[in-house]
């Protein structure tokens, strides 16, 4: 499948432009339609210096499958460059030898209102990752809460509007959901994941509009990743959500990052990108296919630092 560029979603044919009409000053201009509005973000990432597939903790991982380190580094740099080109701040935490999954910064914590809830990884191989991330956050002036229950950061905790959507079923436990609610003082909505290919919530759902400007925000998700009850909850909370197909979900189309207008998305998720463009969003294709070998993509590599305390 060929790569898709952002311009290909705009639906504009440059060969069929209409002649511009002369404006009649007696007729007031109609207000321009308002589309989705971007908001500048602060992201934390980790360079994939030691990225590899050394063990298997999800169905995507096949130990021994070759990882092209040069390609991984170039793809990761493309993501960082795309964020900065759209006005976002990107900071980095130093990678640590022996921690091949440390590049997946989203799993290290969740930050809401300037408060950091750290991680306690399910897999023993990943538990040491918490230390360098905690060190970074403390050095940046944040306090870090140590979870008592298994919890994998933004992998399973997705702030949107006044809620925190929280995944369980494969990694983060329900006990952690209660701990998160007590720490942040925000309602936590538990959602059960049932398909092992979507082992984290951020592989099955992402936030289009986080509700910072008022309202409940909106999301995109793949219904088949969730239990029947969880699907009903999502349908009630987000009746206008964008629904993805399994094909787009398996292409890591839901492991995306939105700034409210620009959606950084896997280029293979063409169907989902087309639906988003039709709604006024601007897809920004970024190829992170080398990281798919470990079950990760754009969002997995991106930790958002939310400092707004409202």
N, C-alpha and C positions, 0 to 999 in steps of 0.2 A: 504494500500500500504506500502510495507516495506521500511525502510530507505535505502538510497543509499550512499555508501561511495565514496570518491574521487578515490580510486584505481579501483573501478568497471567500471570507464569510460575509462581506459587506453587501453583496447582492447588487452592486452597481456596475452597469455596463458603460464603459467610457465611450463607446462608439455610438451611443444613442442618447446623447444629452439634448434636452429640449432647449429652444431658444429662450433666453432670459427675457421675461416680460418687463416692460417699463412700469415703474412704480407710480401709482396714482396717489399724490400726497394727500388727497382728501379721504383716502381709505386707510385707516390705521392698520399697521402690520399685525398679523396674528402672532401671539407669543410662540416662541419656538418650543416644541415638545421637549419635556425634560426627561432624560433617560437616566439610567443608573449613575450614581455619583461616586467617584473614587474617594478614598481616604488614605492618606499617607500612613504607612505601617513601619514598624521597627521589627526586623527579623534577626534571629540568631541562627547561624549555620556552622557546620564543621567540615573542613576540607577532607576529601576522601583519600587521604594519603595511604591509609592502611586498609581500605575497603577490599573485601574479599568474601567468598562464600566458604566458610570453614566448617559449618555445622548446619543442621536443618531444624528450624523451629516453626516453619510454616510450609505449605505445599509448594511454594514457588522456589524454595531453596534446594539445590542439588549439589552437595559437596563434591568438589572435583571438577565442576563445570568451569571452564576457563573464564576468567574475568579480565577484560582488557582495561588495565589501570589507566593507560593514557586516555582512552576514550571516556572512561568514567570521570576523570579529572576535567576534560574538556566540556563534557555535558554539564557537570556541576558548575563550572565557571560560566557557562551560558545562562544558567538559571540565575546566578548572582548578578550577572550583567543585565539580564532582563528586569530584575527587581530594581536595580539602581537606575536603569533607563526610564523607569516609570515613577521615579521620585521617592522610592522607598529606601530607608536606612538598613544597611546590612552589616552586622558585626559577626565576628568569628570566634569560636572557641578552638583551642589548639587540639589536634588529634593526638591520641595516645596509642603507642604500639601495642598490638595484641587485642585491640578492640575494633574489629572490622566493621561493626554495625554502628559505631559512634557517629558516622555521617548522618544517621537518621535522628536529627536533633529534636524533632517533634516529640519523640518518646521520652525525653529527659525530664519534662516538667509541663505544667500548664500555668500560665501567668494571667491573672485577672485583677484589674484594678491595682496594679503594682505589687501584688502579692504572689509569691511563688509556691506552688504545691509540687514537691519533687516526685521522684519515681522510685518504685520498688519493683524491679523487673520480674516477670514470671520465670524467664529462663536464667539459670545460673550464669551462663556465658555472658549475659548482658548486664548483670548487676553491677559490675565495677564501673560502668559508664556514668552512674549517678554522681560519682565523686568529682571528676573534672568539671561537670556541668554545675554542680553545687559551688565549687570553687569559683567558677566564672561569675555566677549570680552574686555571690557574696562580695567578690571584688568589684562588682558593678553597683554595690550598695543595697542589694535586696536581702531580706531575710528569707530563709528557705524552710518550709515545713517538711519534715520526714514522715512519709505515710507509714502507717502500721500495717495496712493491707496491701496486697499486690495491686499496683496501679502503674499504668504506662503512659502517663502524661497526655499530650494532645493526641496521641494515637487513639485513645478512647474517651477523651474529654473535649467536647466541642462547645465553647461558649457562643451563644447566639441569642440576641435580644436579652430578655431578663432570665433566660434559662441557661443551664449547662446540660447539654445532651451528653449522656454517658453510656458507653457501650460495655457489654459484658458477654460472656459465653466462651471466650477463648483465652483472654489475658486478664484484663482488669476485673476485679471481683466486685460483687454487690456491696460488700462491706466498705470498699473504697468509695463507692458512691455516697454513702452516708457520711464518711469522713470528709469528703470534698464539700458537701453541703454545709456541714458544721464549720468548716474553715472559711469558706467564702461567704456564707450567709445568703446563698442564691439557691433557688429551687433546682434540684437535679432530677432530670427525667431519664430513668433507666430504660435502655433499649437492648434487646437480646439479639445477638448475631448468631446465625445458624449455619452459615456456609463457611467452611474453613479457608476458602480462598479470600474471604473478606474477614480476616481474623481481627482486625482493628476497625473501629468505627470510621476512621479517616480513610479507609479504603472503599467504603460504601456510601459515604455522605460527606458533603462539604458545604460551607456557608457561602452563599452568594451575597447576602446583605446582613451584616451583623446587628442591625437595629440601633447603631450608635446615634443616628439622627432622630430617633423615636420609632415606635412600632416594634413589632416582634421579630423583624428580620425575615429572611427566607433562605431556603436550602435547595440543594439538588441531591437526589439519592437514588439508589437502586433498591426497589421494594423486595426483591427476592433474597436479599442478604439478611432480612429480618424475620423474626417470628411473627405469626399472624397478629398477636396483640400489639406488638411494637409497630407493625405497619399501620394498624388502626390509630395508634397514638400519633404517629407522624402525619397521617392524613387529617386528623382533627386539628393538630397544631399548625400545620403548614398546608392549607388547602391549595395554595398557589405554587407549591414546590415544583421544581423541574424534575421529572422522572427520567431516569437513565435506563437503557437496555443492559442486559447482561454483557453483550458484546462491548459496549463502551466501558462498562465497569471493569471487565477483564483486561481492557487496554489501559487501566489505571486512570481513566477519565475522571473518576470521583476522588482521586488523590490529588486534588487541585487546590489552588490558592486564589481567592478573589479579593481584590481591594475595594469591592463595591461596584466596579465597572469593568476593569480588566481582569480576565480570568486566565491565569497561567495553567495551561492544560496540556496533557499528553497529545501529540499530534495525531495519533491513531484513533482518538475518540472523536471521529468526524461527525457522527450523528448528534452527539451531545453538544459539540461546539456549534453546530448549525442551529440547534434549538436555542442555545444561549444568545447567539447573534441575532436571531429573530426577535428576541426580547430586549435588545438594545445593549447587551453586554459585548465586550470586545475580547474575543479569544486571543490569547498570546501563546501559540504553540511552543513548547520547550521539550525537547527529546531527552528523557532520562532513562532510556531503555536499558542501559547497562545496569542500573540499580533495580530494575524489575527482577533480575536474577535472584535478588535477596528479598523480594516482596515489597519493595519500596518505590516511591516516586517523588513527585514534586513536594507534596505536603509533608511526607515523611522526612524530607531533608530540611524542613523549615519550621523553626520554633518562632511563634509570634510573641512579642513582649508587649502586652496590653497594659499601659500605665494609666489609662483613663479610670478614675475612681468613681465615676457616676454610676 
